[in-house]
Amino acid sequence: MDNVAVGNLVKVHFTLTVEGKIVDSSRGQEPLEFQVGMHQVIPGFEKALKDMKVGEKKTFQLSPDDGYGQEDPNCMREVSRAELPSETEPEVGMTLYAHGPNGQTIPVKIKEVKKDVVIMDFNHPFAGKTLDFEVEIIEIKDGA
């Protein structure tokens, strides 16, 4: 395998920086492994790796449209305080974790606290954000 292409199994080390702060990295642990073209990572990330070779390093920036999308005002929901865990005293900016329809864990941020309800933001935490990546291709294998 010479270059990253659709169908390949790829292992990469990456560091993700948002607003000047490192928010995720595979450095010091196992590299991220995914199959190109299977929608396992955000589209802009896959596109930026296309044609890279093993050992090659690259830095790139993704706009919200190529990352986690723009913030969607329809993802704001009013939730009764009674629905929150009883030991939780809600505060603006606090992140709670909900369970999605497929059992996945979804981080949810509290945007506003009212007497009987809280306004929860169900947007992805990186929605509306520019993403700065630093990547290194570790391995490329045929995914067939």
Secondary structure as the mmCIF struct_conf table of DSSP 4:
data_model
#
loop_
_struct_conf.conf_type_id
_struct_conf.id
_struct_conf.beg_label_comp_id
_struct_conf.beg_label_asym_id
_struct_conf.beg_label_seq_id
_struct_conf.end_label_comp_id
_struct_conf.end_label_asym_id
_struct_conf.end_label_seq_id
BEND BEND1 ASN A 3 ASN A 3
TURN_TY1_P TURN_TY1_P1 VAL A 6 GLY A 7
STRN STRN1 LEU A 9 VAL A 18
TURN_TY1_P TURN_TY1_P2 GLU A 19 GLY A 20
STRN STRN2 LYS A 21 SER A 25
TURN_TY1_P TURN_TY1_P3 ARG A 27 GLY A 28
BEND BEND2 GLN A 29 GLN A 29
HELX_LH_PP_P HELX_LH_PP_P1 GLU A 30 PRO A 31
STRN STRN3 LEU A 32 GLN A 35
TURN_TY1_P TURN_TY1_P4 VAL A 36 GLY A 37
BEND BEND3 MET A 38 VAL A 41
HELX_RH_AL_P HELX_RH_AL_P1 PRO A 43 LEU A 49
TURN_TY1_P TURN_TY1_P5 LYS A 50 ASP A 51
TURN_TY1_P TURN_TY1_P6 VAL A 54 GLY A 55
STRN STRN4 LYS A 57 LEU A 62
HELX_RH_3T_P HELX_RH_3T_P1 PRO A 64 ASP A 66
TURN_TY1_P TURN_TY1_P7 GLY A 67 TYR A 68
HELX_RH_3T_P HELX_RH_3T_P2 PRO A 73 CYS A 75
STRN STRN5 MET A 76 SER A 80
HELX_RH_3T_P HELX_RH_3T_P3 ARG A 81 GLU A 83
BEND BEND4 LEU A 84 LEU A 84
TURN_TY1_P TURN_TY1_P8 SER A 86 GLU A 87
TURN_TY1_P TURN_TY1_P9 VAL A 92 GLY A 93
STRN STRN6 THR A 95 HIS A 99
TURN_TY1_P TURN_TY1_P10 PRO A 101 ASN A 102
BEND BEND5 GLY A 103 GLY A 103
STRN STRN7 THR A 105 VAL A 113
BEND BEND6 LYS A 115 ASP A 116
STRN STRN8 VAL A 117 ASP A 121
BEND BEND7 ASN A 123 ASN A 123
TURN_TY1_P TURN_TY1_P11 PRO A 125 GLY A 128
STRN STRN9 LEU A 131 LYS A 141
#
